[in-house]
């Protein structure tokens, strides 16, 4: 179940907020030398405004036109598009302490460095302490996501997916190193 996918795959990376989906997906796409699609970049417009659902779906459809990609994100309103086209799903299923720590660390880093995210948006300490805080979002959604994924993955419409569940950052690093070794032997 945890074997690296073959090159030429269409891969979706899911997990709770703060699990490291984007970083992992970027690394995987780089190793496989295929495009990376970040759903957050397609949904967020200026001033933290979400794109109209039809616009978001259109952007996702466009991004998935190719035969090879790695997508990261949990947006249920485009799940049918992403999971339907994917042939591999990688679930970063880390413990709550790991996920919470990562979300706090990431939020502080982004707030202090004023790293630009999508469409000019930046995290701030004020946002981190507001009702829109990603840390608060992790607290509210972590348990629900961990219960939701096994149910979703057992549905018949997702039977075509090769499912890979990585439960620790160490397991993820080891898995990625297999990808690196495979890509070097293919060159």
Protein Blocks (a to p, Z undefined) as FASTA:
>chain_A
ZZccdehiacddeddehilmmmmmmmmmmmnopacddfklmmpcghhiacdfklmmmmmm
mmmmpmbdcdedjbfklmmmmmmmpmbdcdddddfklmmmmmmmmmmmmmmnopafeehi
acdfklmmmmklfklmmmmmmmmmmmmmmmmmmpmklmmpccdddfbfklmmmmmmmmmm
mmmmmZZ
